Amino acid sequence: MDKTRRYGPATTALHVERGTTHERENSPPLFLTSSFRFANAAQAQAVFAGEEAGNLYSRFTNPTVDLFAARVAAMENAEYALATATGMAAVTTVMLSFLSAGEHLVLSRSVFGSTVNIANTLLARMNIGVTRVPLSDLSAWERAITPATRMFLLETPANPTLEMVDLAALAAIARRHGILMVVDNVFCTPCLQRPLELGADLVIHSATKYMDGQGRVLGGVIAGDRQRLTEHVYPFLRNTGASLSPFNAWVLLKGLETLALRMERHCASAARVAAHLAARPELAGAVHYPGLPDHPQRELAARQMSAFGGILCLDLGSRERAHRFMDALQLVIITANLGDSRTLTTHPATTTHAKLTPADRLEAGITDGLVRLSIGLEDVEDILEDLDCALTQL
């Protein structure tokens, strides 16, 4: 690669390298080892002391894991990245690496249920204050700031409602007050949206989702500037062990190689499905997808995303109707995952966000009738037929 030029995300995912071994392999190798040898005791001492570069132990560093993190960093246009065992490990690591007792987090109401659970339990026990605000309301973010506020944490588009916020405008507020802005970019991946280019400080991913893309392994990643990550995040990962396994990193590396191509298909099919469902009279106003002409944030999505994503939601009015629709599906799979090669569905109120109080769910826009659909890579006509047949059961 020409290191003086910037390549697109598809090229970057294939060609960012850390050099080959003496075997001159073309595909990234898997370093499935827990530890690394030293030539002598003096070298071991020097590497442990940071006086000599080198791998120590796969909980600290591993060439396969490092290559995966480097490729995500390049795709996000970040200076550096660190990989974690899961997406929630990335979220928790960021929280605990940058927040201390007595400090304050402003958290979007529209985030993954486990993120809310961590804020309500672990952070509360550590005396870290949390204020939850409507994602798209910039004035609410600013009103929530206190002298102790150290972090903004959000997803955009949000899980599962697809609500969005103007990232550049929110980043300006964060900078003005000296607050770290962290964006979960899992719904978009760097192929569709790069929050760092819009002013965010850190980007986190559940690599389990689109980066793997085939429902095989768990993983997470945190991307941003090198100094912030090496000073704050790396010591936490090294000491707590929330690091990514080399095997999972190797699988995720292969997933990255087809990510851009898969995202094109996910987005195209999701747009087709959303338009088809929105045209059904009984679903008027019930289909939520940023690419629909009547979506209230369509202009914002078009401005900060290169496509509208592979996720859409239906609000079928009640839990009973939502469950009946899901049970009638023959092709679409009921599971809590998303970003898979197969089309998946879940009922957030009783699965991914079930531990939230009913009031918290309603505040986040998660009604009892809401069904999330992650559109896969099947022939889109087959997806449409399955959805139409299930809707006839209602």
Sequence and secondary structure as in RCSB ss.txt:
>XXXX:A:sequence
MDKTRRYGPATTALHVERGTTHERENSPPLFLTSSFRFANAAQAQAVFAGEEAGNLYSRFTNPTVDLFAARVAAM
ENAEYALATATGMAAVTTVMLSFLSAGEHLVLSRSVFGSTVNIANTLLARMNIGVTRVPLSDLSAWERAITPATR
MFLLETPANPTLEMVDLAALAAIARRHGILMVVDNVFCTPCLQRPLELGADLVIHSATKYMDGQGRVLGGVIAGD
RQRLTEHVYPFLRNTGASLSPFNAWVLLKGLETLALRMERHCASAARVAAHLAARPELAGAVHYPGLPDHPQREL
AARQMSAFGGILCLDLGSRERAHRFMDALQLVIITANLGDSRTLTTHPATTTHAKLTPADRLEAGITDGLVRLSI
GLEDVEDILEDLDCALTQL
>XXXX:A:secstr
  TTS   HHHHHHH      TT  SS      SB   SSHHHHHHHHTTSS    BTTT  HHHHHHHHHHHHH
TT SEEEEESSHHHHHHHHHHHH  TT EEEEESSS HHHHHHHHTHHHHTT EEEEE TT HHHHHHH  TTEE
EEEEESS TTT     HHHHHHHHHHTT EEEEE TTTHHHH  GGGGT SEEEEETTTTTT SS    EEEEE 
HHHIIIIIHHHHHHH     HHHHHHHHHHHHTHHHHHHHHHHHHHHHHHHHHTSGGGTTTEE TTSTT TTHHH
HHHH SS  SEEEEE SSHHHHHHHHHH SSSEE S  S SS EEE GGGTTTTTS HHHHHHTT  TTEEEEE 
 SS HHHHHHHHHHHHHT 
